[in-house]
Every structure is written in structure tokens, then in C-alpha cells.
């Protein structure tokens, strides 16, 4: 299993995970900006740790979930 994960690290994760990852990153960035603008700047170091931690966890999951499929656009030849 480890060998397969190593081989798939350069291949993309499933589309559903990439979309979920992007949404989670956007939501966390927006939440951090809102909290800082509301005056919670004294907790900015904790917010930074959480953001970096979330990013690391999602990137690790992306490598593990890579299923080795190549995602390419299909062309429709029906003219």
C-alpha cells in the first residue's frame, strides 16, 4: 500500500476531494479574515497554526486518496 501511495503522489486526487479541499480552504481563509477584522487579532498565532495544520492534513489526504487515474478532458467529436 505504501508503494502505491508513493507512486500516486504525482497523480491527482479524485475530483470530489479537490473540490471539497478548495471549499474548506476558502472557508477557513474567509473565517480567519473575518475574525481578525472583528478584533480577534490576539489569537492570530492560533489561527495561523490551525490554517497551516488544515492545509497539511488536506495535502496529506490528497496524496493518500490519489487513485492513479489521469483526469483529462474528453472531446466530443459529434458535430
Helices and strands as residue ranges (DSSP letters): H 2-7, G 8-10, H 15-37, G 41-43, H 44-65
